[in-house]
Amino acid sequence: MLTISIDPVAFTIGSLTVRWYGIMIGVAAILMLAIISREAKKLGVTRDIYSLFLWGIIGGYIGGRLAYVIYDWEHFVVNPREIIGFAGLAQNGMIIGIIVAALIYMRVTRMRFSTLLSIGDAAAVGMPLALAIGRIACTINGCCSGKLSPFQYFPGAVIYAPRPPGAPLQDWYHLTTQYLGVPIYPTQIYHIIWGLIVFAVVWRFRGKFKPEGCLAFFCFCLFAAGDFGVRFFRIGEPLLGVLHQAQVLDLAILAVFLPWLIIRMRRFKKQALVTELANGAELEQSHED
């Protein structure tokens, strides 16, 4: 049996508590910025990258934190001081927050939509890897955990060690006593594996999706499909039947971006065919002349 007993607190400096969650999120953000910068330059985009990234960080935090608070409202309604913090961010909320922030930035700076989509393609390369690293933070933090598992061994189950005597409750795992010391589904690790798979697929197909924006849409759809499946094993209150709130958001992402992806690719291929036929006709006409 795989037992997780890592102290979520990495170290303390006086009254400042530094958790592994914050460290891993910082690593994920830095790595994603490096990948976005590299891929955007390949796509010919050299402006607005860092400004848009900053807006994305702000939007991702607001969206991720808001969704996280909504998911665990029963906890935060009795602990309102914890609403503003960095100890938990909901993945789907982060994605939606980043998209909204990017659209606002485009509006404010009058950026061309095609440029925003190109930067989105660059971000799609790094996003799955960054989210996978973020799930390492979730694994250590104990949040986003799975339901009670009938299995006794990994990968069907993991055990979070009970809080040691004397450890502050707020500094230990974000799990209720019911889920400590018993086998639960390792959903955070499932998310990590899926994030790495999506990263590998997107990396393989980068530069092959046309026109701009299609790689980002493909990434969103692929990620949402896997997230939808994993969440059946996670703790959470159903919103629609057996579906959790995050699963409803996954379906919304698929409903928006999958048709958009198909339509854009078909239009691009149709336009490319028309252009090719027109060029062929001009070449034939020049030969006749």
N, C-alpha and C positions, 0 to 999 in steps of 0.2 A: 504493500500500500504506500502510495506517495503521500507523505505528510508535509504540509507547509507550516513552518514555524518561524519564518523570518519576521523580525520586528519591523513593522511598517515605518517606524521612525528610524531614519538613517543616523542622525546625530542631532545634538542640541547645542546651541550657543547661547548661554545665559537662559533667557526666557523664550528664545526663538527655537521652535521645533521644526526641523527639516525632515520631511517624509520622503521615502523612496518614490512615492507617487509624483511629487513635484519634480524630483530629479529626472525621472524617466520621461515625463512630459516635456521637460526642457530639452533633453537629448533628442526626442522625436521632432520637436519644432526646429532645432538647428539642422538636423539631417534633412528634413523636408525642404528647408530654405536652400540648402546646398544643391539638392536635386532640382528644385524649381529653377534656380538660377542657371544651372548647366543646361537643362532641357529647353528653357525659354530662349537662350542664346542660339541653340541649334535651330530653333524655329524662326529666328530672325527678330525676336522681341528683346529689346535691350532697355526699354524704359518702363517705369511704373512697377517693376517687379517687387522692389523692397517696400515701397509705399503700400501696394496692394496686399503684400504679405502681412504687414502690420495691421491693416484693416481686417484681414482674414483672422488674425490672432484674436483681435478684439471681438469680432463677430462670433468666432468659434467658441470663445470663452462664454460670452453672454448666452448664446444658444445652447451650448452644452450644459452650462450650469443651470439654466432655467429648466431645461428638460429633466435634468438630474433631480432637481428639487421637486418637480411635479411627480416624477416616478416614485419618490420616497416621501411624499407629502406628509404622511402620518408621523414620520420622524421629525421633519423640519417644523411642523406646526407646533410642536412642543419644545423645539430647540431653534427658535428663529435667529439667534445669533450666528448659527452655523450656515445660514443661507448664503452669505457672501463668504466664499472661501475657495480653496483649490484642491480640496480632498476628494472631489468627484466631478466628472464631466460625462454627460451622456453622448455617445458616439453620433447618433442620428441628429441630435440637437446641434452638435458641433458642425456637422455637414450643412445643415440648413442655415445655421448662423453664418457660416463662411460664404454660402451662396448669396444670402441677403446682403451681407457686407460688401461683397464684390459688385453686386448690382448697384448699390448705393454709390460706391466709389466710381463706377462707370458713369453714373448720372452726374455726380458732382464734378468730375474732371472732364466730362464729355469724351471719354475714351470710346473708340470704335468697338462695336460689339464683337467683331471678328478678332480684334486684338485680345479682348477679354477671353474669348473662347480659346485662343492659342495659349494664353497663360493657363487656362483651365486644363488644357492637354498636358502642359508641363507639370502642373500640380498633380494630375492624375497618376503620374509615374511615381511620385514620392508619397502620395497620400496613403496607399495601402500599407507601405512599410512603416510609416509614422504611426498609423493606427495600431499596427501589430505591436510596436514598441510600447505604445500607450496601454495595450492590454497586459503587458508585463507588469506595468504599474498597478493595474486592476488586480492581477494575481497576487501581488504582494499586499495590496491594501485590503483585499477580501471583499471588495465591492463587485457588483455584476456577477454574483455567484450563482451556482446552479441549485436545483432542487435536490431533495434527498434522493440518493441513488441506490438502486437495488444491487449494484455491483460492489465488489470489495477491492478491486484492483484497478490501477490506472491502465488504459485511458478511460475506463468507465466511471472512475471515482477518484477523488482526492479527499484528504482530511485536513481541516484547519485545526491546528493545535489550540486547546483551550487557553484562555488568558492566564499567564503566570501570576502567582500571588504577588500583590503589590503593584502590578502594572496598571497605570491609569486606564480606565475603560475607554476614554476617547482616543487613546493612543494605540489601542489594539485593533484587531480586525473589524471591518465594517460588516459584522455579521451578528445576528442575534444568537443567544445561547443555544437555541434549538439546532443551529447548523454548525456548531463547534464540536469537534471531537467525534463526528459521525461522517460516513461516506456521503459526499455530494458530487454532482456532476461537475467536472472541471471546465465549465463553460468559458472562462477566461482563456484557457489554453486552446479550446476549440476556436475561439475568435482569433487568437494569435496564428494558428495554423491556416485558417481561412485568409487572413490578411496576407500572409506570406505567399499563398497560392495566387491570390489576386495580383499581388506585386509581380510575381513571376510571369503571369499571363500578360499583364499590361506592359511590362518591360519587353516581352517578346514581340508585341504588336505595336509598340510605339513607332510612329512614322508611317504606319501602314493604313491608318484610318483617315479617310478624307471625306468632307472638308474639315476645317478646324472645329473643335468642339466634340467631334465624334468619339475620340479616345476618352474624354472626360465622361461623356454620357455612358459609354460602354463600361467604364470603371464603376460608376455609380450603380448601374444595373447589376453588375456582377457582384459587387459588395452587398447590395441590398438583398439579393437572392440568398446568399449564404447567411447573412445576419438573420433573415426571416426564419431559416431552419434552426439555427442555434438557439434562438430565443424560446423555443418550445421546451428547452431543458432548463431555463432560467427561472429564478424566483420572480414573481410579479403578479399583479392583479389583472385579470382579463378585462379588456375594454369592450370588445365585440365578440361575444361568444367565447371561444378559447384563445382569441388573439389578444396580445398585449398591445399597449399603446405604441411601442416601438415597431411592432410588426405592421400595424396600420400605416405608420410612416414609411416603412419599407415598401408596402404595396403602393403607396402614393408616389414614391420615388420611381418605381417601376412603371406606373401608369403614366407618368409625365415623360420620363427620359427614354424609355424604350421606344414608344412611337416616334418621338422626336429624332432619335438616332436613326431609325429606319427611314423616315421621311427625308432627312438631310442626306443620307447616303444615296438614296434613290434619285433625288434631285441632282446631286453632284454627278452621278453616273450618267443620267440623262443629258445634263448639260455638256458633259465631256464628250458624249457620243455625238451630240449636235455639232459641237465645235470641230470634232474630228471629221465629220461628213462635210462641213462647210469648208474646211481647209483642203480636203480632198477634191472638192468641186473646183475650188480656186486653182489648185495645182493642175487639174485636168484642163481647165480653161486656158491657163497660161501656156500649156503645151500645144493646144490647138492654135493659139494665136502665133 
